[in-house]
Amino acid sequence: SEIVRLEEVSLDDKHTMVKAYWSLRFEKDPGRPIVEEAAARHVLRRQEGLWQIVFQLDHQDLTKRLQELGLVT
């Protein structure tokens, strides 16, 4: 997986909301990659100089999509 783009919005002095756009690459059959795009929002809190995830909201059902692609049962 690779982050393609980030959109950041500061909420206050401790919290930030980030929308992350992902490119997910799977290879069920050798030489035939499957590339899927995904997105998720994260609310982050800065505490003691480190970012912590407060919550994450996925914009799609990844498990269902992987089942549709035949990558998981």
C-alpha positions in Angstrom: 0.0 0.0 0.0 1.0 3.6 -0.6 -0.4 6.9 0.5 -1.1 8.9 -2.7 -2.4 12.1 -1.1 -3.2 13.6 2.2 -5.6 16.4 3.0 -5.2 18.0 6.5 -7.5 20.3 8.4 -6.4 21.6 11.8 -9.3 21.3 14.3 -7.7 23.0 17.3 -4.2 23.2 18.9 -4.1 19.5 19.7 -6.3 17.9 17.0 -6.0 17.5 13.3 -8.3 15.7 10.8 -6.5 14.0 7.9 -8.0 12.4 4.8 -5.6 9.8 3.4 -5.9 8.5 -0.1 -4.4 5.1 -0.6 -3.3 3.0 -3.6 -3.5 -0.7 -2.6 -1.7 -3.3 -4.8 -2.5 -7.0 -4.7 -1.1 -9.8 -6.9 -3.4 -12.9 -6.9 -2.0 -14.1 -10.2 1.8 -13.6 -10.8 2.4 -10.7 -13.1 -1.3 -9.5 -13.0 -1.5 -6.9 -10.2 -4.8 -5.6 -8.9 -4.7 -1.9 -7.9 -7.5 -0.5 -5.8 -8.0 3.0 -4.5 -9.2 3.6 -0.9 -9.6 6.5 1.4 -10.0 7.0 5.1 -10.3 10.0 7.5 -8.4 10.1 10.7 -8.7 12.4 13.7 -5.3 12.7 15.3 -4.3 14.2 18.7 -0.8 15.5 19.4 0.2 14.3 22.9 3.7 14.6 24.3 5.1 15.4 20.8 3.6 12.3 19.2 0.5 11.9 17.0 -2.2 9.4 18.2 -5.2 8.2 16.2 -8.4 9.2 18.0 -10.5 7.5 15.4 -10.5 6.3 11.8 -13.4 6.3 9.4 -13.0 4.2 6.2 -14.8 5.4 3.1 -15.4 1.9 1.8 -15.9 -1.6 3.0 -12.4 -3.0 2.2 -13.3 -6.6 3.3 -16.3 -6.7 1.0 -14.2 -5.3 -1.9 -11.4 -7.9 -1.3 -14.1 -10.6 -1.3 -15.5 -9.3 -4.6 -12.0 -9.4 -6.1 -11.5 -13.0 -4.9 -8.6 -12.0 -2.7 -10.2 -13.3 0.6 -13.1 -15.6 1.4 
